[in-house]
Amino acid sequence: MFANVPTVLTPLRARLLLVLAVLLAVLAPTAPGAVAAGKPETGTARPGAEVVAVTRVADRQIDLSVRSTALGGRTVDVRLLTPDGWDPNDRRHRQHWSTLWLLHGCCGDYTSWTSMTDVAETDSLRDVLVVMPEAGWNGWYSDWWNHGQGGDPAWETFHTKELRHLLERDWGAGSNRVVAGLSMGGQGALLYAARHPGMFKATAAFSGSAHPLLNEESIDRIMGFFAGQGNDPLRVWGDPVAQRRIWQAHDPFHLAKRLRSIPVYLSCGDGTTGPLDPPGATSALEADFNRQNHALAAELERVGARHVTTNFYGPGTHGWAYWERELHASLPMLLGTLGVGD
C-alpha cells in the first residue's frame, strides 16, 4: 500500500536514524564462530567452510570443528598438529607454514594418525603444519556421484577447496604442500596430487588402493567398502561399467601421467605374515593392494616418471605398525620436497 509513497527525511530525522543504526551495530550479537577465545577472527559467515568450534586436545594438537557447504552443512572435525611458534592470532607477523596433509583410511577418522602412531612425537614434524582432516568412514576422498545428482558428500571439494582456503586464510597454512595417506587415504593422496596439479609437491601412499580397476577382485573389494554401513555402493562412483569414465577418473593408475612430474612414494606388503604381525596373520586386502601398487609403479615407469620411490617389502599385512614405519621412511622425501630441514 505504501510502496509508491516517497519518504522525505528531515535533517533531524536523518541524524536520529544514523545514531540508531550505529547503536544496533554495536549491540548486535556476534555471529556464532566468528570470534572465539584462542582462535583467529574469521569475519562474517561465508559460503564454503567455517570454523564453529576450536578444541585444544594436547600439546600442539588443535581440533577444528568445521561446518561445510560441500558436506550439506554438516560439521566435521579436522585435527592440526601445529609447528613450534605457530600463532594464527598474530595477524601482523603471522607465518604461513609448509603443510603436510595426512589422510586416514577406511573405517578410521581424523584422530587415527595421532592415536595409532607416534606422529605427534616426531621431531622432524615440529617445523610443519600437519593437517589430518575427517574424510568419512568410507568417503573415498571423492565427490560422490549420487546417481548423477552430485552433492553431499563432496569430500574432495571440502578438502581441496573449502578446507584448504580456510586453513590458508585463517590458520597459518601456506601453499607449500605435500600429501600422504594409508589405504583409502593412500588412494586419496594419489588422487589429490593427480587431480589437482600443482597443489601438492609430492605424494606418498602406504598400502594404498592404487588401481581399483585392476581386475574383478579389486572392483568387488572396493564395492564392498562402498557398501559399508548400509550405503548404496553405486552412490560413490556409479557402476564400474556404465560409469567407467568416473571410475577411471578416480583410479591412480589411469592418472599416472599427471603424477610423473612430482616425487611419488609407494609402499605395500604382500599380505603374508610379516615381522610386525602376530604369528599366522595374513591379509587378502594387502595382497590385492600389493598387486595394484606394482601395476601403478610399472605404469609410472612407462609414462616417464622420474621421481618414484617404491618399498614393496614383501611379508606384511594391512596394519598400523607398517604404516607408521613407512611414514618415517617417506618423511625425508616429503620434507625435503618442502625444503624443511635443509
KALIN-V648144 format. One record per residue. N is the residue number from 1. RES is the residue in one small letter. PHI is phi in radians with two decimals (none if undefined). NEAR is the number of other ideal C-beta (glycine too) atoms within 12 Angstrom. Layout:
n=<N & N>
res=<RES & RES>
phi=<PHI & PHI>
near=<NEAR & NEAR>
This chain:
n=<1 & 2 & 3 & 4 & 5 & 6 & 7 & 8 & 9 & 10 & 11 & 12 & 13 & 14 & 15 & 16 & 17 & 18 & 19 & 20 & 21 & 22 & 23 & 24 & 25 & 26 & 27 & 28 & 29 & 30 & 31 & 32 & 33 & 34 & 35 & 36 & 37 & 38 & 39 & 40 & 41 & 42 & 43 & 44 & 45 & 46 & 47 & 48 & 49 & 50 & 51 & 52 & 53 & 54 & 55 & 56 & 57 & 58 & 59 & 60 & 61 & 62 & 63 & 64 & 65 & 66 & 67 & 68 & 69 & 70 & 71 & 72 & 73 & 74 & 75 & 76 & 77 & 78 & 79 & 80 & 81 & 82 & 83 & 84 & 85 & 86 & 87 & 88 & 89 & 90 & 91 & 92 & 93 & 94 & 95 & 96 & 97 & 98 & 99 & 100 & 101 & 102 & 103 & 104 & 105 & 106 & 107 & 108 & 109 & 110 & 111 & 112 & 113 & 114 & 115 & 116 & 117 & 118 & 119 & 120 & 121 & 122 & 123 & 124 & 125 & 126 & 127 & 128 & 129 & 130 & 131 & 132 & 133 & 134 & 135 & 136 & 137 & 138 & 139 & 140 & 141 & 142 & 143 & 144 & 145 & 146 & 147 & 148 & 149 & 150 & 151 & 152 & 153 & 154 & 155 & 156 & 157 & 158 & 159 & 160 & 161 & 162 & 163 & 164 & 165 & 166 & 167 & 168 & 169 & 170 & 171 & 172 & 173 & 174 & 175 & 176 & 177 & 178 & 179 & 180 & 181 & 182 & 183 & 184 & 185 & 186 & 187 & 188 & 189 & 190 & 191 & 192 & 193 & 194 & 195 & 196 & 197 & 198 & 199 & 200 & 201 & 202 & 203 & 204 & 205 & 206 & 207 & 208 & 209 & 210 & 211 & 212 & 213 & 214 & 215 & 216 & 217 & 218 & 219 & 220 & 221 & 222 & 223 & 224 & 225 & 226 & 227 & 228 & 229 & 230 & 231 & 232 & 233 & 234 & 235 & 236 & 237 & 238 & 239 & 240 & 241 & 242 & 243 & 244 & 245 & 246 & 247 & 248 & 249 & 250 & 251 & 252 & 253 & 254 & 255 & 256 & 257 & 258 & 259 & 260 & 261 & 262 & 263 & 264 & 265 & 266 & 267 & 268 & 269 & 270 & 271 & 272 & 273 & 274 & 275 & 276 & 277 & 278 & 279 & 280 & 281 & 282 & 283 & 284 & 285 & 286 & 287 & 288 & 289 & 290 & 291 & 292 & 293 & 294 & 295 & 296 & 297 & 298 & 299 & 300 & 301 & 302 & 303 & 304 & 305 & 306 & 307 & 308 & 309 & 310 & 311 & 312 & 313 & 314 & 315 & 316 & 317 & 318 & 319 & 320 & 321 & 322 & 323 & 324 & 325 & 326 & 327 & 328 & 329 & 330 & 331 & 332 & 333 & 334 & 335 & 336 & 337 & 338 & 339 & 340 & 341 & 342>
res=<m & f & a & n & v & p & t & v & l & t & p & l & r & a & r & l & l & l & v & l & a & v & l & l & a & v & l & a & p & t & a & p & g & a & v & a & a & g & k & p & e & t & g & t & a & r & p & g & a & e & v & v & a & v & t & r & v & a & d & r & q & i & d & l & s & v & r & s & t & a & l & g & g & r & t & v & d & v & r & l & l & t & p & d & g & w & d & p & n & d & r & r & h & r & q & h & w & s & t & l & w & l & l & h & g & c & c & g & d & y & t & s & w & t & s & m & t & d & v & a & e & t & d & s & l & r & d & v & l & v & v & m & p & e & a & g & w & n & g & w & y & s & d & w & w & n & h & g & q & g & g & d & p & a & w & e & t & f & h & t & k & e & l & r & h & l & l & e & r & d & w & g & a & g & s & n & r & v & v & a & g & l & s & m & g & g & q & g & a & l & l & y & a & a & r & h & p & g & m & f & k & a & t & a & a & f & s & g & s & a & h & p & l & l & n & e & e & s & i & d & r & i & m & g & f & f & a & g & q & g & n & d & p & l & r & v & w & g & d & p & v & a & q & r & r & i & w & q & a & h & d & p & f & h & l & a & k & r & l & r & s & i & p & v & y & l & s & c & g & d & g & t & t & g & p & l & d & p & p & g & a & t & s & a & l & e & a & d & f & n & r & q & n & h & a & l & a & a & e & l & e & r & v & g & a & r & h & v & t & t & n & f & y & g & p & g & t & h & g & w & a & y & w & e & r & e & l & h & a & s & l & p & m & l & l & g & t & l & g & v & g & d>
phi=<none & -1.82 & -1.10 & -1.75 & -1.52 & -1.17 & -1.78 & -1.91 & -1.75 & -1.31 & -0.98 & -1.14 & -1.14 & -1.09 & -1.14 & -1.08 & -1.13 & -1.13 & -1.08 & -1.06 & -1.10 & -1.12 & -1.08 & -1.10 & -1.13 & -1.26 & -1.52 & -1.10 & -1.17 & -1.22 & -1.09 & -0.96 & 1.44 & -1.22 & -2.39 & -2.50 & -1.07 & 1.41 & -2.41 & -1.28 & -1.21 & -1.83 & 1.35 & -1.26 & -1.07 & -2.18 & -1.14 & 2.06 & -2.07 & -2.49 & -1.40 & -1.93 & -2.79 & -2.30 & -2.29 & -1.53 & -1.77 & -2.98 & -0.99 & 1.19 & -2.03 & -2.16 & -1.81 & -1.80 & -1.61 & -2.06 & -1.58 & -2.17 & -1.14 & -1.10 & -1.84 & 1.24 & 1.49 & -1.26 & -1.90 & -2.24 & -1.85 & -2.32 & -1.72 & -1.95 & -1.76 & -1.61 & -1.38 & -1.07 & 1.52 & -1.22 & -2.65 & -1.21 & -1.29 & -1.47 & -1.26 & -1.30 & -2.09 & -1.11 & -1.66 & -1.79 & -1.59 & -1.04 & -2.25 & -1.91 & -1.57 & -2.00 & -1.82 & -1.48 & -1.70 & -1.08 & 1.35 & -1.86 & -2.74 & -1.13 & -1.61 & -1.03 & -1.13 & -1.36 & -1.48 & -1.91 & -2.38 & -1.66 & -1.00 & -1.25 & -1.83 & -1.47 & -1.06 & -1.18 & -1.72 & -1.44 & -1.98 & -2.32 & -1.63 & -1.72 & -1.90 & -2.14 & -1.54 & -1.14 & -2.37 & 1.44 & -0.98 & -2.52 & -1.32 & 1.05 & 0.86 & -2.37 & -1.44 & -1.16 & -1.19 & 0.89 & 0.97 & 1.51 & -1.61 & 1.09 & 1.48 & -1.12 & -1.55 & -2.12 & -1.12 & -1.09 & -1.12 & -1.02 & -1.27 & -1.44 & -2.05 & -1.08 & -1.19 & -1.02 & -1.11 & -1.09 & -1.15 & -1.38 & -1.40 & -2.15 & -2.22 & 1.40 & -1.37 & -1.77 & -1.64 & -1.64 & -2.29 & -2.33 & -2.46 & -2.53 & -2.94 & -2.07 & 0.93 & -0.98 & -1.24 & -1.14 & -1.08 & -1.06 & -1.10 & -1.20 & -1.12 & -1.10 & -1.15 & -1.40 & -1.44 & -2.29 & -0.96 & 1.56 & -1.28 & -2.10 & -1.48 & -2.82 & -2.53 & -2.42 & -2.24 & -1.89 & 0.89 & -1.43 & -1.37 & -1.65 & -2.77 & -1.10 & -1.61 & -0.97 & -2.79 & -1.11 & -1.06 & -1.13 & -1.11 & -1.08 & -1.17 & -1.24 & -1.13 & -1.10 & -1.14 & -1.00 & -1.46 & -1.06 & 1.02 & 1.32 & -1.34 & -1.27 & -1.11 & -1.31 & -1.19 & -1.30 & -2.07 & 1.47 & -1.45 & -1.13 & -1.73 & -1.13 & -1.92 & -1.01 & -1.13 & -1.18 & -1.07 & -1.09 & -1.23 & -2.08 & -1.95 & -0.95 & -1.00 & -1.38 & -1.96 & -1.01 & -1.06 & -1.37 & -1.81 & -1.28 & -1.72 & -2.16 & -1.13 & -2.23 & -2.07 & -2.15 & -2.51 & -2.97 & -1.61 & -1.80 & 1.60 & -1.56 & -1.08 & -1.98 & -1.20 & -1.85 & -1.89 & -1.19 & -0.96 & 1.44 & -1.23 & -2.40 & -2.59 & -1.13 & -1.10 & -1.13 & -1.09 & -1.12 & -1.14 & -1.07 & -1.10 & -1.11 & -1.19 & -1.08 & -1.12 & -1.13 & -1.03 & -1.14 & -1.20 & -1.09 & -1.12 & -1.11 & -1.53 & 1.63 & -1.15 & -1.91 & -2.24 & -1.85 & -2.00 & -2.11 & -2.34 & -1.62 & -1.51 & 1.34 & -0.93 & 2.81 & -1.85 & -1.60 & -2.59 & -1.14 & -1.02 & -1.30 & -1.19 & -1.09 & -1.07 & -1.25 & -1.05 & -1.07 & -1.16 & -1.57 & -1.05 & -1.00 & -1.20 & -1.10 & -1.23 & -1.10 & -1.13 & -1.32 & 1.38 & -1.61 & 1.48 & -1.19>
near=<4 & 6 & 6 & 6 & 7 & 7 & 11 & 8 & 12 & 10 & 10 & 10 & 13 & 14 & 13 & 14 & 16 & 15 & 14 & 14 & 14 & 13 & 12 & 12 & 12 & 11 & 10 & 12 & 10 & 16 & 17 & 17 & 27 & 20 & 20 & 23 & 11 & 18 & 29 & 27 & 21 & 33 & 17 & 14 & 18 & 20 & 16 & 26 & 40 & 33 & 41 & 28 & 23 & 30 & 22 & 18 & 23 & 18 & 14 & 26 & 31 & 36 & 31 & 41 & 28 & 40 & 30 & 38 & 26 & 35 & 32 & 19 & 22 & 23 & 23 & 35 & 33 & 45 & 40 & 45 & 38 & 36 & 34 & 17 & 17 & 31 & 22 & 34 & 20 & 13 & 17 & 8 & 11 & 20 & 24 & 25 & 34 & 36 & 43 & 45 & 46 & 50 & 52 & 46 & 41 & 38 & 21 & 32 & 28 & 38 & 25 & 31 & 40 & 31 & 20 & 24 & 32 & 21 & 36 & 27 & 18 & 26 & 18 & 27 & 39 & 25 & 29 & 42 & 41 & 45 & 49 & 46 & 49 & 35 & 47 & 42 & 25 & 36 & 43 & 45 & 46 & 39 & 32 & 36 & 30 & 22 & 18 & 15 & 13 & 20 & 20 & 22 & 33 & 34 & 40 & 38 & 31 & 40 & 49 & 39 & 25 & 32 & 44 & 33 & 27 & 39 & 40 & 27 & 26 & 32 & 38 & 32 & 34 & 29 & 21 & 27 & 39 & 43 & 47 & 56 & 50 & 46 & 48 & 44 & 45 & 48 & 52 & 47 & 51 & 50 & 47 & 49 & 44 & 41 & 32 & 28 & 18 & 16 & 29 & 41 & 35 & 39 & 52 & 51 & 52 & 53 & 48 & 53 & 51 & 52 & 41 & 46 & 35 & 31 & 17 & 14 & 20 & 32 & 26 & 20 & 33 & 38 & 29 & 21 & 31 & 35 & 19 & 22 & 16 & 10 & 22 & 19 & 27 & 23 & 32 & 39 & 38 & 28 & 21 & 29 & 16 & 14 & 23 & 17 & 17 & 29 & 32 & 23 & 24 & 39 & 36 & 44 & 39 & 29 & 33 & 32 & 18 & 29 & 42 & 24 & 23 & 35 & 31 & 46 & 45 & 48 & 43 & 45 & 39 & 29 & 30 & 22 & 21 & 29 & 18 & 21 & 23 & 13 & 11 & 10 & 22 & 21 & 28 & 21 & 33 & 39 & 30 & 35 & 46 & 40 & 29 & 40 & 45 & 24 & 32 & 46 & 33 & 22 & 32 & 38 & 20 & 15 & 22 & 14 & 30 & 14 & 24 & 34 & 28 & 31 & 29 & 32 & 28 & 19 & 22 & 35 & 34 & 37 & 31 & 28 & 26 & 39 & 43 & 30 & 25 & 38 & 41 & 28 & 22 & 38 & 35 & 21 & 33 & 45 & 34 & 22 & 33 & 34 & 17 & 30 & 19 & 10>
